[in-house]
């Protein structure tokens, strides 16, 4: 397997390579989303809320596979922008549910156009449909979710 002579490791490391790819992709998509005034974290959270519907923080954390602290910080920022709103959870009055506001939908629509442009650029750069990557990425996610002793 070809190795990058500039890589900081003398061997291939899946974790390091995926992290590096993630950082580079994040930078590219951050630049693309900037005209919409949204970050990649905000975009992911807004898209999750849009498609999942009103959700409490625990459900969002599970869907996004993130920690509560990071999620709380991102929800607070979206609330400040008035892109989302909160209400008492229908199933548990002690919890709050979040949902996208009409303003949030408008901003998200612009962000989706920016995202689409970045996505198309990446597909052109890869020279193949990104859809060819999904099976392997899904396998990586599944393996990473498994307990360490079963890997």
C-alpha distance (Angstrom), angle and dihedral (degrees) to the residues before:
residue distance angle dihedral
X1 . . .
X2 3.82 . .
X3 3.76 115.8 .
X4 3.75 130.1 -155.0
X5 3.83 107.4 -118.4
X6 3.82 88.3 -151.2
X7 3.81 93.5 55.9
X8 3.81 114.6 118.4
X9 3.83 91.0 -131.0
X10 3.81 126.1 63.5
X11 3.83 88.1 -139.2
X12 3.80 136.4 39.2
X13 3.79 114.2 -87.6
X14 3.82 115.5 -167.9
X15 3.79 92.9 -156.1
X16 3.82 94.9 49.0
X17 3.80 93.3 43.7
X18 3.81 94.1 48.7
X19 3.81 90.7 46.0
X20 3.80 91.2 49.8
X21 3.80 91.5 47.2
X22 3.81 88.8 48.3
X23 3.80 92.4 52.5
X24 3.80 92.6 48.3
X25 3.80 93.3 46.1
X26 3.79 90.3 46.9
X27 3.80 90.7 53.9
X28 3.79 91.5 49.6
X29 3.82 93.8 48.4
X30 3.83 92.1 42.4
X31 3.81 88.3 57.7
X32 3.79 90.9 47.2
X33 3.82 93.7 49.1
X34 3.82 95.1 44.8
X35 3.86 94.1 90.9
X36 3.82 88.5 58.0
X37 3.82 90.0 51.2
X38 3.80 92.4 -120.3
X39 3.80 135.1 118.5
X40 3.79 125.5 -140.1
X41 3.82 90.3 -107.2
X42 3.80 91.0 52.5
X43 3.79 91.0 45.9
X44 3.80 92.8 52.0
X45 3.81 92.1 47.4
X46 3.80 93.4 46.1
X47 3.81 92.3 48.3
X48 3.79 90.7 47.9
X49 3.81 91.3 51.1
X50 3.79 92.0 45.0
X51 3.78 94.1 54.9
X52 3.82 99.2 32.5
X53 3.79 93.4 46.9
X54 3.79 123.7 -144.7
X55 3.79 106.7 -4.3
X56 3.77 138.1 171.8
X57 3.78 122.1 -125.1
X58 3.80 95.1 -99.7
X59 3.79 92.1 54.4
X60 3.81 91.7 46.6
X61 3.81 91.5 49.9
X62 3.82 89.9 52.7
X63 3.79 94.0 46.0
X64 3.79 92.7 48.5
X65 3.80 95.4 36.6
X66 3.80 91.6 -131.6
X67 3.77 136.6 127.7
X68 3.80 124.3 -94.1
X69 3.83 94.3 -118.0
X70 3.80 94.7 56.5
X71 3.78 91.0 42.8
X72 3.83 92.7 49.6
X73 3.80 91.1 52.6
X74 3.82 92.1 49.3
X75 3.81 93.5 45.9
X76 3.80 90.2 51.0
X77 3.82 90.9 53.7
X78 3.82 92.4 48.9
X79 3.82 90.4 48.8
X80 3.83 89.9 51.8
X81 3.80 89.9 52.6
X82 3.83 89.2 48.0
X83 3.81 89.1 -126.3
X84 3.80 89.6 125.6
X85 3.78 134.6 25.4
X86 3.75 134.4 -156.2
X87 3.77 135.4 -137.1
X88 3.77 137.0 167.1
X89 3.78 111.5 -71.6
X90 3.82 111.2 -105.7
X91 3.81 92.0 -137.4
X92 3.81 99.2 40.9
X93 3.82 120.2 24.5
X94 3.82 90.1 -161.0
X95 3.80 89.8 65.7
X96 3.77 132.4 66.1
X97 3.78 126.1 -131.8
X98 3.78 122.4 -148.8
X99 3.78 128.9 -150.2
X100 3.79 137.4 171.4
X101 3.81 116.7 -96.2
X102 3.81 125.1 -140.4
X103 3.82 88.1 -103.0
X104 3.81 88.8 51.1
X105 3.80 90.9 51.2
X106 3.81 90.4 52.6
X107 3.81 92.6 50.1
X108 3.79 90.4 43.7
X109 3.81 90.5 53.2
X110 3.81 90.3 56.3
X111 3.81 90.6 44.7
X112 3.81 90.4 51.7
X113 3.81 90.1 55.2
X114 3.83 89.4 51.5
X115 3.81 90.9 45.7
X116 3.82 91.5 50.0
X117 3.79 90.8 54.3
X118 3.83 91.6 50.6
X119 3.80 90.8 45.8
X120 3.80 92.0 52.5
X121 3.82 90.4 48.4
X122 3.80 90.6 52.6
X123 3.80 91.6 49.2
X124 3.80 89.9 51.8
X125 3.82 90.6 48.0
X126 3.80 91.7 49.9
X127 3.78 92.1 48.1
X128 3.80 90.8 -139.5
X129 3.76 137.4 67.8
X130 3.79 112.7 -79.4
X131 3.81 85.8 -133.8
X132 3.82 87.6 79.0
X133 3.83 88.2 66.8
X134 3.82 97.5 54.3
X135 3.83 98.3 81.3
X136 3.82 92.4 53.2
X137 3.81 93.5 42.7
X138 3.81 89.7 49.8
X139 3.82 89.3 51.3
X140 3.81 90.7 50.2
X141 3.80 90.8 50.2
X142 3.80 92.2 48.3
X143 3.80 92.8 48.0
X144 3.81 91.4 47.7
X145 3.82 91.1 51.4
X146 3.81 91.6 53.6
X147 3.82 118.9 94.0
X148 3.81 111.9 -91.6
X149 3.80 93.8 -114.9
X150 3.82 92.8 59.3
X151 3.79 95.7 54.8
